């Protein structure tokens, strides 16, 4: 999956699941002077604890966001977020199937007549690698999700 497709799919998921962009524990952010994103460690009593145990007031953090010093990336996208995005995406759709995922992370479809089939490529079933974020999934899985959200 090329970077443009990945970025567009990630943006679509974040747009469909707004809580992924909320400023809270685990939310990723990046600053102008930072080489890579970091996570918010804690928000407590009006303070945000950033990387290196730096505490700043929530208002000051928001001010720095508005001035472009920091940028919110959001929370990592997990399987539950993809499923929520899919439900939001298809809520007004007339599709004749429901997306399912078994305990091993294998994707499939249940049709209106009760039959089901597992999603697969030419060589393998499509599986979400459990315990990993969207960014860490195999390209085939990312492309499957991209196509589901079209």
ChimeraX commands (.cxc) that place a marker at each C-alpha (Angstrom):
marker #1 position 0.00,0.00,0.00 radius 0.5
marker #1 position 1.50,3.32,-0.97 radius 0.5
marker #1 position 1.83,6.14,1.53 radius 0.5
marker #1 position -0.90,8.26,-0.11 radius 0.5
marker #1 position -3.45,5.42,0.16 radius 0.5
marker #1 position -2.41,4.71,3.74 radius 0.5
marker #1 position -2.68,8.37,4.76 radius 0.5
marker #1 position -6.10,8.74,3.10 radius 0.5
marker #1 position -7.41,5.58,4.78 radius 0.5
marker #1 position -6.08,6.64,8.17 radius 0.5
marker #1 position -7.68,10.09,7.75 radius 0.5
marker #1 position -11.01,8.54,6.80 radius 0.5
marker #1 position -10.97,6.34,9.92 radius 0.5
marker #1 position -10.07,9.33,12.12 radius 0.5
marker #1 position -12.87,11.39,10.55 radius 0.5
marker #1 position -15.41,8.60,11.13 radius 0.5
marker #1 position -14.24,8.04,14.74 radius 0.5
marker #1 position -13.67,11.55,16.21 radius 0.5
marker #1 position -12.60,10.28,19.66 radius 0.5
marker #1 position -9.32,9.19,18.05 radius 0.5
marker #1 position -8.37,12.89,17.89 radius 0.5
marker #1 position -9.24,13.70,21.51 radius 0.5
marker #1 position -6.57,15.10,23.77 radius 0.5
marker #1 position -6.26,12.32,26.37 radius 0.5
marker #1 position -3.92,9.65,27.75 radius 0.5
marker #1 position -2.07,7.87,24.92 radius 0.5
marker #1 position -2.83,10.54,22.32 radius 0.5
marker #1 position 0.14,11.05,19.99 radius 0.5
marker #1 position 1.45,14.52,19.24 radius 0.5
marker #1 position 4.47,15.98,17.53 radius 0.5
marker #1 position 6.27,19.26,18.05 radius 0.5
marker #1 position 8.23,21.41,15.64 radius 0.5
marker #1 position 11.49,20.48,17.39 radius 0.5
marker #1 position 10.68,16.75,17.65 radius 0.5
marker #1 position 11.99,14.11,15.25 radius 0.5
marker #1 position 9.18,11.62,15.92 radius 0.5
marker #1 position 5.76,11.60,17.60 radius 0.5
marker #1 position 5.36,11.09,21.32 radius 0.5
marker #1 position 2.41,10.19,23.54 radius 0.5
marker #1 position 0.67,12.18,26.23 radius 0.5
marker #1 position 1.39,10.39,29.48 radius 0.5
marker #1 position -1.25,11.95,31.69 radius 0.5
marker #1 position -3.81,14.74,31.97 radius 0.5
marker #1 position -4.55,15.58,35.58 radius 0.5
marker #1 position -5.81,18.64,37.45 radius 0.5
marker #1 position -5.44,20.96,34.51 radius 0.5
marker #1 position -1.96,19.81,33.45 radius 0.5
marker #1 position -0.76,17.72,30.52 radius 0.5
marker #1 position 2.27,15.50,31.15 radius 0.5
marker #1 position 4.36,15.31,27.98 radius 0.5
marker #1 position 7.44,13.34,27.01 radius 0.5
marker #1 position 10.25,13.67,29.51 radius 0.5
marker #1 position 7.73,14.23,32.33 radius 0.5
marker #1 position 7.25,17.87,31.33 radius 0.5
marker #1 position 4.02,19.24,32.79 radius 0.5
marker #1 position 2.30,22.17,31.14 radius 0.5
marker #1 position -1.15,23.62,31.71 radius 0.5
marker #1 position -3.87,22.33,29.41 radius 0.5
marker #1 position -4.58,25.91,28.29 radius 0.5
marker #1 position -0.90,26.42,27.40 radius 0.5
marker #1 position -0.89,23.15,25.43 radius 0.5
marker #1 position -4.00,24.28,23.50 radius 0.5
marker #1 position -2.34,27.65,22.86 radius 0.5
marker #1 position 0.71,25.85,21.44 radius 0.5
marker #1 position -1.60,23.72,19.27 radius 0.5
marker #1 position -3.24,26.87,17.91 radius 0.5
marker #1 position 0.15,28.44,17.18 radius 0.5
marker #1 position 1.41,25.30,15.44 radius 0.5
marker #1 position 4.10,24.45,18.01 radius 0.5
marker #1 position 2.41,21.08,18.58 radius 0.5
marker #1 position 0.18,19.04,16.31 radius 0.5
marker #1 position -2.21,16.32,17.49 radius 0.5
marker #1 position -1.83,13.11,15.54 radius 0.5
marker #1 position -4.35,11.23,17.65 radius 0.5
marker #1 position -4.67,7.82,19.20 radius 0.5
marker #1 position -3.29,4.75,17.43 radius 0.5
marker #1 position -5.97,3.06,15.30 radius 0.5
marker #1 position -6.95,-0.33,16.72 radius 0.5
marker #1 position -9.28,-3.03,15.37 radius 0.5
marker #1 position -12.22,-1.71,17.40 radius 0.5
marker #1 position -11.74,1.71,15.75 radius 0.5
marker #1 position -11.76,0.18,12.27 radius 0.5
marker #1 position -14.98,-1.69,13.08 radius 0.5
marker #1 position -16.55,1.50,14.46 radius 0.5
marker #1 position -15.49,3.43,11.35 radius 0.5
marker #1 position -16.99,0.71,9.15 radius 0.5
marker #1 position -20.31,0.86,11.06 radius 0.5
marker #1 position -20.38,4.66,10.72 radius 0.5
marker #1 position -19.46,4.47,7.04 radius 0.5
marker #1 position -22.19,1.99,6.14 radius 0.5
marker #1 position -24.98,3.11,8.48 radius 0.5
marker #1 position -27.03,4.51,5.57 radius 0.5
marker #1 position -25.94,1.83,3.11 radius 0.5
marker #1 position -28.12,-0.84,1.55 radius 0.5
marker #1 position -25.37,-3.46,1.50 radius 0.5
marker #1 position -26.58,-7.01,1.97 radius 0.5
marker #1 position -23.81,-8.12,4.35 radius 0.5
marker #1 position -22.26,-7.47,7.74 radius 0.5
marker #1 position -18.54,-7.46,8.42 radius 0.5
marker #1 position -17.40,-9.97,11.06 radius 0.5
marker #1 position -14.06,-10.69,12.73 radius 0.5
marker #1 position -13.39,-13.95,14.58 radius 0.5
marker #1 position -11.31,-14.32,17.75 radius 0.5
marker #1 position -8.14,-14.83,15.68 radius 0.5
marker #1 position -8.66,-11.56,13.77 radius 0.5
marker #1 position -9.89,-13.17,10.53 radius 0.5
marker #1 position -12.27,-10.95,8.55 radius 0.5
marker #1 position -15.43,-12.30,6.99 radius 0.5
marker #1 position -18.93,-11.42,5.82 radius 0.5
marker #1 position -22.37,-12.59,6.92 radius 0.5
marker #1 position -25.02,-12.16,4.24 radius 0.5
marker #1 position -28.75,-11.41,4.64 radius 0.5
marker #1 position -29.63,-15.08,3.99 radius 0.5
marker #1 position -27.43,-16.17,6.94 radius 0.5
marker #1 position -24.55,-17.58,4.91 radius 0.5
marker #1 position -21.01,-16.37,5.49 radius 0.5
marker #1 position -17.58,-16.44,3.92 radius 0.5
marker #1 position -14.10,-15.45,5.05 radius 0.5
marker #1 position -12.38,-12.54,3.32 radius 0.5
marker #1 position -9.23,-13.56,1.48 radius 0.5
marker #1 position -6.73,-12.58,-1.15 radius 0.5
marker #1 position -5.53,-14.97,-3.85 radius 0.5
marker #1 position -3.11,-16.55,-1.40 radius 0.5
marker #1 position -4.35,-16.06,2.18 radius 0.5
marker #1 position -7.20,-15.08,4.45 radius 0.5
marker #1 position -7.31,-11.46,5.57 radius 0.5
marker #1 position -6.34,-11.25,9.22 radius 0.5
marker #1 position -5.85,-8.37,11.65 radius 0.5
marker #1 position -2.63,-9.00,13.57 radius 0.5
marker #1 position -4.03,-8.76,17.09 radius 0.5
marker #1 position -2.24,-6.44,19.48 radius 0.5
marker #1 position -1.00,-4.23,16.65 radius 0.5
marker #1 position -2.16,-0.85,15.38 radius 0.5
marker #1 position -3.45,-0.15,11.87 radius 0.5
marker #1 position -0.02,1.19,10.88 radius 0.5
marker #1 position 1.55,-2.20,11.72 radius 0.5
marker #1 position -0.86,-4.38,9.73 radius 0.5
marker #1 position 0.09,-6.20,6.53 radius 0.5
marker #1 position -0.49,-4.25,3.31 radius 0.5
marker #1 position -3.22,-6.68,2.21 radius 0.5
marker #1 position -5.16,-5.96,5.40 radius 0.5
marker #1 position -4.75,-2.19,5.02 radius 0.5
marker #1 position -5.95,-2.37,1.40 radius 0.5
marker #1 position -8.96,-4.47,2.42 radius 0.5
marker #1 position -9.93,-1.84,5.01 radius 0.5
marker #1 position -9.34,0.95,2.48 radius 0.5
marker #1 position -11.73,-0.80,0.07 radius 0.5
marker #1 position -14.35,-1.36,2.79 radius 0.5
marker #1 position -14.44,2.37,3.52 radius 0.5
marker #1 position -14.84,3.52,-0.09 radius 0.5
marker link #1:1,2 radius 0.2
marker link #1:2,3 radius 0.2
marker link #1:3,4 radius 0.2
marker link #1:4,5 radius 0.2
marker link #1:5,6 radius 0.2
marker link #1:6,7 radius 0.2
marker link #1:7,8 radius 0.2
marker link #1:8,9 radius 0.2
marker link #1:9,10 radius 0.2
marker link #1:10,11 radius 0.2
marker link #1:11,12 radius 0.2
marker link #1:12,13 radius 0.2
marker link #1:13,14 radius 0.2
marker link #1:14,15 radius 0.2
marker link #1:15,16 radius 0.2
marker link #1:16,17 radius 0.2
marker link #1:17,18 radius 0.2
marker link #1:18,19 radius 0.2
marker link #1:19,20 radius 0.2
marker link #1:20,21 radius 0.2
marker link #1:21,22 radius 0.2
marker link #1:22,23 radius 0.2
marker link #1:23,24 radius 0.2
marker link #1:24,25 radius 0.2
marker link #1:25,26 radius 0.2
marker link #1:26,27 radius 0.2
marker link #1:27,28 radius 0.2
marker link #1:28,29 radius 0.2
marker link #1:29,30 radius 0.2
marker link #1:30,31 radius 0.2
marker link #1:31,32 radius 0.2
marker link #1:32,33 radius 0.2
marker link #1:33,34 radius 0.2
marker link #1:34,35 radius 0.2
marker link #1:35,36 radius 0.2
marker link #1:36,37 radius 0.2
marker link #1:37,38 radius 0.2
marker link #1:38,39 radius 0.2
marker link #1:39,40 radius 0.2
marker link #1:40,41 radius 0.2
marker link #1:41,42 radius 0.2
marker link #1:42,43 radius 0.2
marker link #1:43,44 radius 0.2
marker link #1:44,45 radius 0.2
marker link #1:45,46 radius 0.2
marker link #1:46,47 radius 0.2
marker link #1:47,48 radius 0.2
marker link #1:48,49 radius 0.2
marker link #1:49,50 radius 0.2
marker link #1:50,51 radius 0.2
marker link #1:51,52 radius 0.2
marker link #1:52,53 radius 0.2
marker link #1:53,54 radius 0.2
marker link #1:54,55 radius 0.2
marker link #1:55,56 radius 0.2
marker link #1:56,57 radius 0.2
marker link #1:57,58 radius 0.2
marker link #1:58,59 radius 0.2
marker link #1:59,60 radius 0.2
marker link #1:60,61 radius 0.2
marker link #1:61,62 radius 0.2
marker link #1:62,63 radius 0.2
marker link #1:63,64 radius 0.2
marker link #1:64,65 radius 0.2
marker link #1:65,66 radius 0.2
marker link #1:66,67 radius 0.2
marker link #1:67,68 radius 0.2
marker link #1:68,69 radius 0.2
marker link #1:69,70 radius 0.2
marker link #1:70,71 radius 0.2
marker link #1:71,72 radius 0.2
marker link #1:72,73 radius 0.2
marker link #1:73,74 radius 0.2
marker link #1:74,75 radius 0.2
marker link #1:75,76 radius 0.2
marker link #1:76,77 radius 0.2
marker link #1:77,78 radius 0.2
marker link #1:78,79 radius 0.2
marker link #1:79,80 radius 0.2
marker link #1:80,81 radius 0.2
marker link #1:81,82 radius 0.2
marker link #1:82,83 radius 0.2
marker link #1:83,84 radius 0.2
marker link #1:84,85 radius 0.2
marker link #1:85,86 radius 0.2
marker link #1:86,87 radius 0.2
marker link #1:87,88 radius 0.2
marker link #1:88,89 radius 0.2
marker link #1:89,90 radius 0.2
marker link #1:90,91 radius 0.2
marker link #1:91,92 radius 0.2
marker link #1:92,93 radius 0.2
marker link #1:93,94 radius 0.2
marker link #1:94,95 radius 0.2
marker link #1:95,96 radius 0.2
marker link #1:96,97 radius 0.2
marker link #1:97,98 radius 0.2
marker link #1:98,99 radius 0.2
marker link #1:99,100 radius 0.2
marker link #1:100,101 radius 0.2
marker link #1:101,102 radius 0.2
marker link #1:102,103 radius 0.2
marker link #1:103,104 radius 0.2
marker link #1:104,105 radius 0.2
marker link #1:105,106 radius 0.2
marker link #1:106,107 radius 0.2
marker link #1:107,108 radius 0.2
marker link #1:108,109 radius 0.2
marker link #1:109,110 radius 0.2
marker link #1:110,111 radius 0.2
marker link #1:111,112 radius 0.2
marker link #1:112,113 radius 0.2
marker link #1:113,114 radius 0.2
marker link #1:114,115 radius 0.2
marker link #1:115,116 radius 0.2
marker link #1:116,117 radius 0.2
marker link #1:117,118 radius 0.2
marker link #1:118,119 radius 0.2
marker link #1:119,120 radius 0.2
marker link #1:120,121 radius 0.2
marker link #1:121,122 radius 0.2
marker link #1:122,123 radius 0.2
marker link #1:123,124 radius 0.2
marker link #1:124,125 radius 0.2
marker link #1:125,126 radius 0.2
marker link #1:126,127 radius 0.2
marker link #1:127,128 radius 0.2
marker link #1:128,129 radius 0.2
marker link #1:129,130 radius 0.2
marker link #1:130,131 radius 0.2
marker link #1:131,132 radius 0.2
marker link #1:132,133 radius 0.2
marker link #1:133,134 radius 0.2
marker link #1:134,135 radius 0.2
marker link #1:135,136 radius 0.2
marker link #1:136,137 radius 0.2
marker link #1:137,138 radius 0.2
marker link #1:138,139 radius 0.2
marker link #1:139,140 radius 0.2
marker link #1:140,141 radius 0.2
marker link #1:141,142 radius 0.2
marker link #1:142,143 radius 0.2
marker link #1:143,144 radius 0.2
marker link #1:144,145 radius 0.2
marker link #1:145,146 radius 0.2
marker link #1:146,147 radius 0.2
marker link #1:147,148 radius 0.2
marker link #1:148,149 radius 0.2
marker link #1:149,150 radius 0.2
view
